[in-house]
Amino acid sequence: MREDGKIDYVEFLAKGVSEAKSFYAEAFGWSFVDYGPDYAGFNEGLDGGFDAEGAVRPLVILYAHDLEAMLAKVEAAGGVIVKPIFSFPGGRRFHFTDPSGNELGVWSES
């Protein structure tokens, strides 16, 4: 069951999604679901994906039942919204930086 504010997903930059898939499949036996030529998801203990157009560092993504309410909490706590709420296949999300400059995302199915 997904819970507010818990780590739910992680994205890795992939300079080449097919190369990343090949490496992780060969090295660790992972399998993937393709969401277009630039994104492949995985479920290997923690859901995640490889994004050809993603952040330079791994992107930790938290879950929220109410995305707008969570965005307000992040801002009230001193987080800086770097990508306002946007839609993607499977839901909506936003990105923020914490006071140390770490970028995280928060997503919701609705």
DSSP file (Angstrom, degrees, kcal/mol; ACC not computed):
  #  RESIDUE AA STRUCTURE BP1 BP2  ACC     N-H-->O    O-->H-N    N-H-->O    O-->H-N    TCO  KAPPA ALPHA  PHI   PSI    X-CA   Y-CA   Z-CA
    1    1 A M              0   0    0      0, 0.0     2,-0.2     0, 0.0     0, 0.0   0.000 360.0 360.0 360.0 132.4    0.0    0.0    0.0
    2    2 A R        -     0   0    0     62,-0.0     2,-0.4    63,-0.0     6,-0.1  -0.522 360.0-161.9 -77.8 143.0    1.4    3.4   -0.9
    3    3 A E    >   -     0   0    0     -2,-0.2     3,-1.7     4,-0.1    60,-0.5  -0.957  26.5 -95.5-129.5 145.5    1.7    6.0    1.9
    4    4 A D  T 3  S+     0   0    0     -2,-0.4    60,-0.2     1,-0.2     3,-0.1  -0.292 106.1   6.9 -55.1 133.9    2.1    9.7    1.9
    5    5 A G  T 3  S+     0   0    0     58,-2.8     2,-0.3     1,-0.2    -1,-0.2   0.491  96.9 126.4  75.7   4.6    5.7   10.9    2.1
    6    6 A K  S <  S-     0   0    0     -3,-1.7    57,-1.3    57,-0.3    -1,-0.2  -0.705  72.6 -97.9 -96.2 148.0    7.3    7.4    1.7
    7    7 A I  E     +A   62   0A   0     -2,-0.3    55,-0.2    55,-0.2     3,-0.1  -0.467  52.8 161.0 -63.0 127.7    9.9    6.6   -0.9
    8    8 A D  E     +     0   0A   0     53,-2.8    39,-0.4     1,-0.4     2,-0.3   0.576  54.5   8.6-125.6 -19.9    8.0    5.0   -3.7
    9    9 A Y  E     -A   61   0A   0     52,-1.7    52,-3.2    37,-0.1    -1,-0.4  -0.986  52.3-154.4-163.3 153.3   10.1    5.1   -6.9
   10   10 A V  E     -Ab  60  48A   0     37,-1.0    39,-1.7    -2,-0.3     2,-0.4  -0.995   9.1-156.7-140.6 136.7   13.6    6.0   -8.1
   11   11 A E  E     -Ab  59  49A   0     48,-2.4    48,-2.9    -2,-0.4     2,-0.4  -0.916   4.6-160.6-114.2 139.8   14.6    7.1  -11.6
   12   12 A F  E     - b   0  50A   0     37,-2.5    39,-2.6    -2,-0.4     2,-0.2  -0.922  25.4-114.0-114.6 142.0   18.1    6.8  -13.1
   13   13 A L  E     - b   0  51A   0     -2,-0.4     2,-0.5    43,-0.2    39,-0.2  -0.541  30.6-164.2 -67.7 137.2   19.5    8.8  -16.0
   14   14 A A        -     0   0    0     37,-1.7     3,-0.3    -2,-0.2    40,-0.1  -0.957  17.8-163.0-127.6 112.5   20.2    6.5  -19.0
   15   15 A K  S    S+     0   0    0     -2,-0.5     2,-0.3     1,-0.3    -1,-0.1   0.811  96.8  14.1 -61.5 -27.7   22.4    7.9  -21.7
   16   16 A G  S  > S-     0   0    0      1,-0.1     4,-2.4    -3,-0.1    -1,-0.3  -0.883  71.4-157.4-146.5 114.8   20.9    5.0  -23.7
   17   17 A V  H  > S+     0   0    0     -3,-0.3     4,-2.7    -2,-0.3     5,-0.2   0.903  95.7  50.9 -61.5 -42.6   17.8    3.2  -22.4
   18   18 A S  H  > S+     0   0    0      1,-0.2     4,-2.2     2,-0.2    -1,-0.2   0.890 111.3  48.6 -64.8 -36.8   18.4    0.1  -24.4
   19   19 A E  H  > S+     0   0    0      2,-0.2     4,-2.4     1,-0.2    -1,-0.2   0.900 111.7  49.3 -67.3 -40.7   22.0   -0.1  -23.2
   20   20 A A  H  X S+     0   0    0     -4,-2.4     4,-2.5     2,-0.2     5,-0.3   0.924 111.5  49.4 -63.6 -44.1   20.9    0.4  -19.5
   21   21 A K  H  X S+     0   0    0     -4,-2.7     4,-2.4     1,-0.2     5,-0.2   0.925 111.0  49.8 -60.3 -45.1   18.3   -2.3  -19.9
   22   22 A S  H  X S+     0   0    0     -4,-2.2     4,-2.5    -5,-0.2     5,-0.3   0.926 111.9  48.2 -60.1 -46.1   20.9   -4.7  -21.4
   23   23 A F  H  X S+     0   0    0     -4,-2.4     4,-3.2     1,-0.2     5,-0.3   0.958 115.7  41.6 -60.3 -53.2   23.4   -4.0  -18.6
   24   24 A Y  H  X S+     0   0    0     -4,-2.5     4,-1.9     1,-0.2     6,-1.6   0.824 115.1  51.5 -70.0 -30.7   20.9   -4.5  -15.7
   25   25 A A  H  X S+     0   0    0     -4,-2.4     4,-1.4    -5,-0.3    -1,-0.2   0.935 117.1  39.2 -67.2 -45.4   19.2   -7.5  -17.4
   26   26 A E  H  < S+     0   0    0     -4,-2.5    -2,-0.2    -5,-0.2    -3,-0.2   0.924 122.9  39.8 -70.7 -44.7   22.6   -9.2  -17.9
   27   27 A A  H  < S+     0   0    0     -4,-3.2    -3,-0.2    -5,-0.3    -2,-0.2   0.881 137.3  10.1 -74.1 -38.6   24.2   -8.2  -14.5
   28   28 A F  H  < S-     0   0    0     -4,-1.9    -3,-0.2    -5,-0.3    -2,-0.2   0.439  95.1-113.1-126.6  -2.4   21.1   -8.7  -12.3
   29   29 A G     <  +     0   0    0     -4,-1.4    -4,-0.3    -5,-0.4    -3,-0.1   0.718  56.4 164.6  76.8  20.3   18.4  -10.4  -14.2
   30   30 A W        -     0   0    0     -6,-1.6     2,-0.3    -9,-0.1    -1,-0.2  -0.304  23.2-152.5 -70.0 155.1   16.1   -7.4  -14.2
   31   31 A S        -     0   0    0     12,-0.1    12,-0.5    -7,-0.0     2,-0.3  -0.863  12.0-151.8-123.9 164.0   13.1   -7.1  -16.6
   32   32 A F        -     0   0    0     -2,-0.3     2,-0.4    10,-0.1    10,-0.2  -0.887  18.6-143.7-138.2 158.6   11.4   -4.0  -17.9
   33   33 A V  E     -C   41   0A   0      8,-2.0     8,-3.1    -2,-0.3     2,-0.3  -0.997  30.5-136.9-120.5 122.4    8.3   -2.4  -19.2
   34   34 A D  E     -C   40   0A   0     -2,-0.4     6,-0.2     6,-0.2    -2,-0.0  -0.627  21.1-177.4 -83.9 136.3    8.8    0.1  -22.0
   35   35 A Y  S    S-     0   0    0      4,-2.7     3,-0.2     1,-0.5     5,-0.1  -0.363  70.0 -48.4-121.6  49.0    7.0    3.4  -22.0
   36   36 A G  S >  S-     0   0    0      1,-0.1     3,-1.0     2,-0.1    -1,-0.5  -0.479  83.1 -59.3 106.7 178.5    8.3    4.7  -25.3
   37   37 A P  T 3  S+     0   0    0      0, 0.0   -20,-0.3     0, 0.0   -19,-0.2   0.691 131.7  44.9 -72.0 -18.0   11.8    4.9  -26.7
   38   38 A D  T 3  S+     0   0    0     -3,-0.2    14,-2.6     1,-0.1    15,-0.4   0.271 109.4  52.4-111.8  10.8   13.2    7.1  -23.9
   39   39 A Y  E <   + D   0  51A   0     -3,-1.0    -4,-2.7    12,-0.2     2,-0.4  -0.973  48.3 175.0-152.0 133.3   11.8    5.4  -20.8
   40   40 A A  E     -CD  34  50A   0     10,-1.8    10,-2.8    -2,-0.3    -6,-0.2  -0.993  18.2-149.3-136.5 130.0   11.7    1.9  -19.3
   41   41 A G  E     -CD  33  49A   0     -8,-3.1    -8,-2.0    -2,-0.4     2,-0.3  -0.591  11.9-169.6 -95.3 158.6   10.3    1.0  -15.9
   42   42 A F  E     - D   0  48A   0      6,-3.4     6,-2.4   -10,-0.2     2,-0.3  -0.964  19.2-157.1-141.7 159.9   11.4   -1.8  -13.6
   43   43 A N  E     + D   0  47A   0    -12,-0.5     4,-0.2    -2,-0.3   -12,-0.1  -0.785  35.7 143.9-137.1  90.4   10.1   -3.5  -10.4
   44   44 A E  S    S-     0   0    0      2,-1.1     3,-0.0    -2,-0.3   -14,-0.0  -0.474  89.9 -48.5-129.7  59.0   13.1   -5.0   -8.7
   45   45 A G  S    S+     0   0    0     -2,-0.1     2,-0.3     0, 0.0    -2,-0.0  -0.148 140.8  35.5  99.3 -36.7   12.4   -4.6   -5.0
   46   46 A L  S    S-     0   0    0    -36,-0.0    -2,-1.1     2,-0.0   -37,-0.1  -0.969  95.1-113.2-142.8 130.9   11.6   -0.9   -5.4
   47   47 A D  E     + D   0  43A   0    -39,-0.4   -37,-1.0    -2,-0.3     2,-0.3  -0.306  54.5 136.2 -62.3 149.5    9.8    0.4   -8.5
   48   48 A G  E     -bD  10  42A   0     -6,-2.4    -6,-3.4   -39,-0.2     2,-0.3  -0.963  31.6-143.2-172.1-173.1   11.9    2.6  -10.7
   49   49 A G  E     -bD  11  41A   0    -39,-1.7   -37,-2.5    -8,-0.3     2,-0.5  -0.990  19.7-115.2-162.0 165.2   12.8    3.5  -14.3
   50   50 A F  E     -bD  12  40A   0    -10,-2.8   -10,-1.8    -2,-0.3     2,-0.5  -0.948  30.7-167.1-107.8 129.1   15.5    4.6  -16.7
   51   51 A D  E >   -bD  13  39A   0    -39,-2.6   -37,-1.7    -2,-0.5     3,-1.2  -0.970  18.2-160.5-123.7 119.4   14.9    8.0  -18.2
   52   52 A A  T 3  S+     0   0    0    -14,-2.6   -13,-0.1    -2,-0.5    -1,-0.1   0.709  99.4  37.9 -69.2 -19.5   16.9    9.2  -21.2
   53   53 A E  T 3  S+     0   0    0    -15,-0.4    -1,-0.3   -40,-0.0     3,-0.1   0.075  98.4 114.7-117.3  23.1   15.9   12.8  -20.5
   54   54 A G  S <  S-     0   0    0     -3,-1.2   -41,-0.1     1,-0.2   -42,-0.0   0.042  71.7 -57.4 -87.7-168.4   16.0   12.7  -16.6
   55   55 A A        -     0   0    0      2,-0.1    -1,-0.2     1,-0.1   -42,-0.1  -0.219  44.3-118.9 -67.2 158.5   18.0   14.2  -13.9
   56   56 A V  S    S+     0   0    0      2,-0.1   -43,-0.2    -3,-0.1    -1,-0.1   0.877 100.6  42.5 -67.5 -38.7   21.8   13.9  -13.8
   57   57 A R  S    S-     0   0    0      1,-0.1    -2,-0.1   -45,-0.1   -46,-0.1  -0.613 111.6 -75.7-100.9 163.9   21.6   12.1  -10.4
   58   58 A P        -     0   0    0      0, 0.0     2,-0.6     0, 0.0   -46,-0.2  -0.342  47.9-136.9 -56.6 142.3   19.1    9.4   -9.4
   59   59 A L  E     -A   11   0A   0    -48,-2.9   -48,-2.4    -4,-0.1     2,-0.4  -0.917   9.6-151.8-109.3 113.0   15.8   11.0   -8.6
   60   60 A V  E     -Ae  10 104A   0     -2,-0.6    45,-2.3    43,-0.5     2,-0.5  -0.687  13.7-157.9 -81.7 133.5   14.0    9.7   -5.5
   61   61 A I  E     -Ae   9 105A   0    -52,-3.2   -53,-2.8    -2,-0.4   -52,-1.7  -0.966   3.8-159.9-122.0 125.8   10.2   10.0   -5.9
   62   62 A L  E     -Ae   7 106A   0     43,-3.1    45,-2.5    -2,-0.5     2,-0.3  -0.513  18.2-120.3 -94.7 165.5    7.8   10.1   -2.9
   63   63 A Y  E     - e   0 107A   0    -57,-1.3   -58,-2.8   -60,-0.5     2,-0.3  -0.802  24.2-176.7-108.8 150.7    4.1    9.3   -3.0
   64   64 A A        -     0   0    0     43,-2.0     3,-0.3    -2,-0.3    45,-0.2  -0.977  23.7-156.8-144.3 133.1    1.1   11.5   -2.1
   65   65 A H  S    S+     0   0    0     -2,-0.3     2,-0.6     1,-0.3    45,-0.2   0.872 100.7  34.8 -69.9 -37.5   -2.6   10.7   -2.0
   66   66 A D  S  > S-     0   0    0      1,-0.2     4,-2.2    42,-0.0    -1,-0.3  -0.905  73.3-172.5-121.0  99.4   -3.3   14.5   -2.4
   67   67 A L  H  > S+     0   0    0     -2,-0.6     4,-2.4    -3,-0.3     5,-0.2   0.888  83.6  50.1 -63.9 -42.5   -0.6   16.0   -4.7
   68   68 A E  H  > S+     0   0    0      1,-0.2     4,-2.1     2,-0.2    -1,-0.2   0.907 111.1  49.4 -64.6 -40.8   -1.7   19.6   -4.2
   69   69 A A  H  > S+     0   0    0      1,-0.2     4,-1.9     2,-0.2    -1,-0.2   0.898 111.8  49.1 -64.6 -39.9   -1.8   19.3   -0.4
   70   70 A M  H  X S+     0   0    0     -4,-2.2     4,-2.6     2,-0.2    -2,-0.2   0.892 107.8  53.9 -68.0 -38.5    1.7   17.7   -0.4
   71   71 A L  H  X S+     0   0    0     -4,-2.4     4,-2.5     1,-0.2    -1,-0.2   0.926 108.6  50.0 -59.1 -44.1    3.0   20.5   -2.6
   72   72 A A  H  X S+     0   0    0     -4,-2.1     4,-2.5     1,-0.2    -1,-0.2   0.896 110.6  49.6 -61.6 -40.4    1.7   23.0   -0.1
   73   73 A K  H  X S+     0   0    0     -4,-1.9     4,-1.8     2,-0.2    -2,-0.2   0.908 109.8  51.2 -64.2 -42.1    3.4   21.1    2.7
   74   74 A V  H  <>S+     0   0    0     -4,-2.6     5,-2.8     1,-0.2     4,-0.4   0.934 113.0  45.0 -61.3 -46.5    6.7   21.0    0.8
   75   75 A E  H ><5S+     0   0    0     -4,-2.5     3,-1.5     1,-0.2    -2,-0.2   0.917 111.2  52.6 -63.7 -43.1    6.6   24.8    0.2
   76   76 A A  H 3<5S+     0   0    0     -4,-2.5    -1,-0.2     1,-0.3    -2,-0.2   0.812 107.2  53.6 -63.4 -29.7    5.6   25.5    3.8
   77   77 A A  T 3<5S-     0   0    0     -4,-1.8    -1,-0.3    -5,-0.2    -2,-0.2   0.506 129.5 -94.2 -83.7  -3.8    8.6   23.5    5.0
   78   78 A G  T < 5S+     0   0    0     -3,-1.5    -3,-0.2    -4,-0.4    -2,-0.1   0.495  75.7 144.4 105.7   4.8   11.0   25.5    2.9
   79   79 A G      < -     0   0    0     -5,-2.8     2,-0.5    -6,-0.2    -1,-0.3  -0.428  43.5-135.0 -72.6 152.7   11.2   23.3   -0.2
   80   80 A V  E     -F   97   0A   0     17,-2.3    17,-2.4    -2,-0.1     2,-0.5  -0.949  13.4-132.2-112.3 122.4   11.6   25.1   -3.6
   81   81 A I  E     +F   96   0A   0     -2,-0.5    15,-0.3    15,-0.2   -10,-0.0  -0.611  29.5 171.6 -75.0 120.3    9.3   23.8   -6.4
   82   82 A V  E    S+     0   0A   0     13,-1.8    14,-0.2    -2,-0.5    -1,-0.2   0.632  74.6  27.7-105.4 -19.2   11.5   23.3   -9.5
   83   83 A K  E    S-F   95   0A   0     12,-1.7    12,-2.1     3,-0.0    -1,-0.3  -0.891  83.9-140.2-139.7 109.8    8.9   21.6  -11.7
   84   84 A P  E     -     0   0A   0      0, 0.0     9,-0.1     0, 0.0    11,-0.1  -0.081  50.9 -57.1 -61.2 170.0    5.3   22.4  -11.0
   85   85 A I  E     +     0   0A   0      9,-0.1     2,-0.3     7,-0.1     9,-0.2  -0.217  68.4 170.4 -52.9 130.5    2.7   19.7  -11.2
   86   86 A F  E     -F   93   0A   0      7,-2.6     7,-2.5    -3,-0.2     2,-0.3  -0.959  30.1-113.7-140.7 158.6    2.7   17.9  -14.6
   87   87 A S  E     +F   92   0A   0     -2,-0.3     5,-0.2     5,-0.2     0, 0.0  -0.639  33.2 167.8 -92.8 151.0    1.0   14.8  -16.0
   88   88 A F  E >   -F   91   0A   0      3,-2.6     3,-2.4    -2,-0.3     2,-0.4  -0.940  53.6 -65.7-149.6 165.1    2.9   11.7  -17.2
   89   89 A P  T 3  S+     0   0    0      0, 0.0     3,-0.1     0, 0.0   -54,-0.0  -0.403 126.2  21.1 -58.8 115.9    1.7    8.2  -18.1
   90   90 A G  T 3  S-     0   0    0     -2,-0.4     2,-0.3     1,-0.1    -3,-0.0   0.260 129.4 -41.6 110.5 -11.3    0.3    6.8  -14.9
   91   91 A G  E <   -F   88   0A   0     -3,-2.4    -3,-2.6    19,-0.1     2,-0.3  -0.983  69.9 -63.6 162.5-148.5   -0.4   10.0  -12.9
   92   92 A R  E     +FG  87 108A   0     16,-2.5    16,-2.5    -2,-0.3     2,-0.3  -0.947  41.5 170.1-138.1 156.9    0.9   13.5  -12.0
   93   93 A R  E     -FG  86 107A   0     -7,-2.5    -7,-2.6    -2,-0.3     2,-0.3  -0.985  18.4-150.6-158.8 168.5    3.9   14.7  -10.2
   94   94 A F  E     - G   0 106A   0     12,-2.0    12,-2.5    -2,-0.3     2,-0.3  -0.942  15.5-136.8-137.3 162.5    6.1   17.7   -9.2
   95   95 A H  E     +FG  83 105A   0    -12,-2.1   -13,-1.8    -2,-0.3   -12,-1.7  -0.914  23.4 173.0-119.4 148.5    9.8   18.2   -8.4
   96   96 A F  E     -FG  81 104A   0      8,-2.6     8,-2.7    -2,-0.3     2,-0.4  -0.956  26.2-127.8-144.8 162.9   11.3   20.2   -5.6
   97   97 A T  E     -FG  80 103A   0    -17,-2.4   -17,-2.3    -2,-0.3     6,-0.2  -0.939  22.6-138.1-111.7 142.3   14.7   20.9   -4.0
   98   98 A D    >   -     0   0    0      4,-2.2     3,-2.4    -2,-0.4   -20,-0.1  -0.327  41.3 -86.5 -85.3 176.0   15.2   20.5   -0.2
   99   99 A P  T 3  S+     0   0    0      0, 0.0    -1,-0.1     0, 0.0   -20,-0.0   0.706 130.2  54.7 -60.2 -18.8   17.2   23.0    1.8
  100  100 A S  T 3  S-     0   0    0      2,-0.1    -3,-0.0     0, 0.0     0, 0.0   0.468 121.5-106.1 -91.0  -2.3   20.4   21.1    0.9
  101  101 A G    <   +     0   0    0     -3,-2.4     2,-0.3     1,-0.3    -5,-0.0   0.484  69.3 147.1  92.6   3.3   19.7   21.3   -2.8
  102  102 A N        -     0   0    0      1,-0.0    -4,-2.2    -5,-0.0     2,-0.5  -0.578  42.0-138.1 -72.7 131.1   18.7   17.7   -3.3
  103  103 A E  E     + G   0  97A   0     -2,-0.3   -43,-0.5    -6,-0.2     2,-0.3  -0.794  29.9 168.1 -92.4 131.8   16.0   17.3   -6.0
  104  104 A L  E     -eG  60  96A   0     -8,-2.7    -8,-2.6    -2,-0.5     2,-0.3  -0.897  22.1-138.3-132.1 163.0   13.1   14.9   -5.3
  105  105 A G  E     -eG  61  95A   0    -45,-2.3   -43,-3.1    -2,-0.3     2,-0.4  -0.850   4.3-155.8-117.9 159.9    9.8   14.2   -6.9
  106  106 A V  E     -eG  62  94A   0    -12,-2.5   -12,-2.0    -2,-0.3     2,-0.3  -0.997  18.7-173.7-132.8 131.0    6.4   13.6   -5.5
  107  107 A W  E     -eG  63  93A   0    -45,-2.5   -43,-2.0    -2,-0.4     2,-0.3  -0.858  12.3-172.2-127.0 161.2    3.8   11.7   -7.5
  108  108 A S  E     - G   0  92A   0    -16,-2.5   -16,-2.5    -2,-0.3   -43,-0.1  -0.984  30.3-130.2-144.8 151.2    0.1   10.7   -7.3
  109  109 A E              0   0    0     -2,-0.3   -19,-0.1   -45,-0.2   -44,-0.1   0.703 360.0 360.0 -74.3 -18.9   -2.1    8.4   -9.4
  110  110 A S              0   0    0    -45,-0.2    -1,-0.2   -18,-0.1   -19,-0.1   0.403 360.0 360.0-120.0 360.0   -4.7   11.2   -9.7
